[in-house]
Amino acid sequence: AVSIAQSAGMDIKGRTSKTKGELTVKQGKVSGSVMLSAHAAGKHAAYKWQQGTDGINWIACNPDTTTEAKSEVDGLTAGTAYYFHFQSVLPMKAKKNASSKNSAQGEGNWSQPVKIMVV
C-alpha cells in the first residue's frame, strides 16, 4: 500500500500518537453542560475548577472542587463560549525529620484555559 501511494505522488506520514492535553473539555450529555477532564496529578490530589466567558475573569464552577480529575458542569447558557481551567491541590505530606512540622505540597499552577462553545 505504501509503494502504491508513493508511486501516485503521495507523501507518507508516520503514525502520530494522540496525547491527552492538560485539560479536555467536551459537550455534556444535556444541553448547557460540559465534561471536564484533567491530567491526573496524583493518587490523593484534589482539583479546583473555574469558568469564565472571557478567559480573564473567573468564577468557581459547580462543583468547584473534586477529588477526581474530572467534573461535569451544568447550568451553562447554550450558544455561549466558555473558558475553563483547573488547579491541582496535593495533600499535606509528613516530613521524615520528626522535629519538623508537616509540609504542604499545596496548590499547583492553574492550567492553560480551554475554550468551548456550549450547545
Disulfide bonds with the S-S distance in Angstrom:
none
